[in-house]
């Protein structure tokens, strides 16, 4: 499967809420395990670019709770 932002987010949500194979707070390394297919540095930028520090509150997919640690934005 070709990895993109939409199916990566779906894989993260599924791993956290359904399969419980990803525990919050998670790191880019954890996300790489449940959604492989990207170069390793891209996981860092994906999480950072889509967190509440860099997106308006209604659009953020993640909340940064510590350096390199994220939870889903509900």
MODELLER restraints for C-alpha pairs under 7 A, 6 or more apart:
rsr = mdl.restraints
at = mdl.atoms
rsr.add(forms.Gaussian(group=physical.xy_distance, feature=features.Distance(at['CA:3:A'], at['CA:37:A']), mean=5.83, stdev=0.5))
rsr.add(forms.Gaussian(group=physical.xy_distance, feature=features.Distance(at['CA:3:A'], at['CA:38:A']), mean=6.78, stdev=0.5))
rsr.add(forms.Gaussian(group=physical.xy_distance, feature=features.Distance(at['CA:8:A'], at['CA:35:A']), mean=6.04, stdev=0.5))
rsr.add(forms.Gaussian(group=physical.xy_distance, feature=features.Distance(at['CA:11:A'], at['CA:34:A']), mean=6.89, stdev=0.5))
rsr.add(forms.Gaussian(group=physical.xy_distance, feature=features.Distance(at['CA:11:A'], at['CA:35:A']), mean=6.12, stdev=0.5))
rsr.add(forms.Gaussian(group=physical.xy_distance, feature=features.Distance(at['CA:12:A'], at['CA:31:A']), mean=6.78, stdev=0.5))
rsr.add(forms.Gaussian(group=physical.xy_distance, feature=features.Distance(at['CA:12:A'], at['CA:34:A']), mean=6.99, stdev=0.5))
rsr.add(forms.Gaussian(group=physical.xy_distance, feature=features.Distance(at['CA:15:A'], at['CA:21:A']), mean=5.22, stdev=0.5))
rsr.add(forms.Gaussian(group=physical.xy_distance, feature=features.Distance(at['CA:15:A'], at['CA:22:A']), mean=5.26, stdev=0.5))
rsr.add(forms.Gaussian(group=physical.xy_distance, feature=features.Distance(at['CA:15:A'], at['CA:34:A']), mean=6.92, stdev=0.5))
rsr.add(forms.Gaussian(group=physical.xy_distance, feature=features.Distance(at['CA:16:A'], at['CA:22:A']), mean=4.87, stdev=0.5))
rsr.add(forms.Gaussian(group=physical.xy_distance, feature=features.Distance(at['CA:16:A'], at['CA:23:A']), mean=6.12, stdev=0.5))
rsr.add(forms.Gaussian(group=physical.xy_distance, feature=features.Distance(at['CA:24:A'], at['CA:70:A']), mean=6.98, stdev=0.5))
rsr.add(forms.Gaussian(group=physical.xy_distance, feature=features.Distance(at['CA:24:A'], at['CA:71:A']), mean=5.39, stdev=0.5))
rsr.add(forms.Gaussian(group=physical.xy_distance, feature=features.Distance(at['CA:25:A'], at['CA:69:A']), mean=5.50, stdev=0.5))
rsr.add(forms.Gaussian(group=physical.xy_distance, feature=features.Distance(at['CA:25:A'], at['CA:70:A']), mean=4.97, stdev=0.5))
rsr.add(forms.Gaussian(group=physical.xy_distance, feature=features.Distance(at['CA:25:A'], at['CA:71:A']), mean=4.94, stdev=0.5))
rsr.add(forms.Gaussian(group=physical.xy_distance, feature=features.Distance(at['CA:26:A'], at['CA:69:A']), mean=5.38, stdev=0.5))
rsr.add(forms.Gaussian(group=physical.xy_distance, feature=features.Distance(at['CA:26:A'], at['CA:70:A']), mean=5.36, stdev=0.5))
rsr.add(forms.Gaussian(group=physical.xy_distance, feature=features.Distance(at['CA:26:A'], at['CA:71:A']), mean=6.52, stdev=0.5))
rsr.add(forms.Gaussian(group=physical.xy_distance, feature=features.Distance(at['CA:27:A'], at['CA:68:A']), mean=5.78, stdev=0.5))
rsr.add(forms.Gaussian(group=physical.xy_distance, feature=features.Distance(at['CA:27:A'], at['CA:69:A']), mean=4.95, stdev=0.5))
rsr.add(forms.Gaussian(group=physical.xy_distance, feature=features.Distance(at['CA:27:A'], at['CA:70:A']), mean=6.45, stdev=0.5))
rsr.add(forms.Gaussian(group=physical.xy_distance, feature=features.Distance(at['CA:28:A'], at['CA:43:A']), mean=5.24, stdev=0.5))
rsr.add(forms.Gaussian(group=physical.xy_distance, feature=features.Distance(at['CA:28:A'], at['CA:44:A']), mean=5.49, stdev=0.5))
rsr.add(forms.Gaussian(group=physical.xy_distance, feature=features.Distance(at['CA:32:A'], at['CA:43:A']), mean=6.81, stdev=0.5))
rsr.add(forms.Gaussian(group=physical.xy_distance, feature=features.Distance(at['CA:50:A'], at['CA:60:A']), mean=5.48, stdev=0.5))
rsr.add(forms.Gaussian(group=physical.xy_distance, feature=features.Distance(at['CA:50:A'], at['CA:61:A']), mean=5.59, stdev=0.5))
rsr.add(forms.Gaussian(group=physical.xy_distance, feature=features.Distance(at['CA:50:A'], at['CA:62:A']), mean=6.21, stdev=0.5))
rsr.add(forms.Gaussian(group=physical.xy_distance, feature=features.Distance(at['CA:51:A'], at['CA:60:A']), mean=5.14, stdev=0.5))
rsr.add(forms.Gaussian(group=physical.xy_distance, feature=features.Distance(at['CA:51:A'], at['CA:61:A']), mean=5.86, stdev=0.5))
rsr.add(forms.Gaussian(group=physical.xy_distance, feature=features.Distance(at['CA:51:A'], at['CA:62:A']), mean=4.41, stdev=0.5))
rsr.add(forms.Gaussian(group=physical.xy_distance, feature=features.Distance(at['CA:51:A'], at['CA:63:A']), mean=5.13, stdev=0.5))
rsr.add(forms.Gaussian(group=physical.xy_distance, feature=features.Distance(at['CA:51:A'], at['CA:64:A']), mean=6.23, stdev=0.5))
rsr.add(forms.Gaussian(group=physical.xy_distance, feature=features.Distance(at['CA:52:A'], at['CA:60:A']), mean=4.97, stdev=0.5))
rsr.add(forms.Gaussian(group=physical.xy_distance, feature=features.Distance(at['CA:52:A'], at['CA:62:A']), mean=6.25, stdev=0.5))
rsr.add(forms.Gaussian(group=physical.xy_distance, feature=features.Distance(at['CA:52:A'], at['CA:63:A']), mean=5.22, stdev=0.5))
rsr.add(forms.Gaussian(group=physical.xy_distance, feature=features.Distance(at['CA:52:A'], at['CA:64:A']), mean=6.94, stdev=0.5))
rsr.add(forms.Gaussian(group=physical.xy_distance, feature=features.Distance(at['CA:60:A'], at['CA:73:A']), mean=6.64, stdev=0.5))
rsr.add(forms.Gaussian(group=physical.xy_distance, feature=features.Distance(at['CA:61:A'], at['CA:72:A']), mean=6.22, stdev=0.5))
rsr.add(forms.Gaussian(group=physical.xy_distance, feature=features.Distance(at['CA:61:A'], at['CA:73:A']), mean=5.23, stdev=0.5))
rsr.add(forms.Gaussian(group=physical.xy_distance, feature=features.Distance(at['CA:62:A'], at['CA:70:A']), mean=6.16, stdev=0.5))
rsr.add(forms.Gaussian(group=physical.xy_distance, feature=features.Distance(at['CA:62:A'], at['CA:71:A']), mean=5.57, stdev=0.5))
rsr.add(forms.Gaussian(group=physical.xy_distance, feature=features.Distance(at['CA:62:A'], at['CA:72:A']), mean=4.56, stdev=0.5))
rsr.add(forms.Gaussian(group=physical.xy_distance, feature=features.Distance(at['CA:62:A'], at['CA:73:A']), mean=4.60, stdev=0.5))
rsr.add(forms.Gaussian(group=physical.xy_distance, feature=features.Distance(at['CA:63:A'], at['CA:70:A']), mean=5.48, stdev=0.5))
rsr.add(forms.Gaussian(group=physical.xy_distance, feature=features.Distance(at['CA:63:A'], at['CA:71:A']), mean=5.37, stdev=0.5))
rsr.add(forms.Gaussian(group=physical.xy_distance, feature=features.Distance(at['CA:63:A'], at['CA:72:A']), mean=6.24, stdev=0.5))
rsr.add(forms.Gaussian(group=physical.xy_distance, feature=features.Distance(at['CA:63:A'], at['CA:73:A']), mean=5.64, stdev=0.5))
rsr.add(forms.Gaussian(group=physical.xy_distance, feature=features.Distance(at['CA:64:A'], at['CA:70:A']), mean=4.51, stdev=0.5))
rsr.add(forms.Gaussian(group=physical.xy_distance, feature=features.Distance(at['CA:64:A'], at['CA:71:A']), mean=6.66, stdev=0.5))
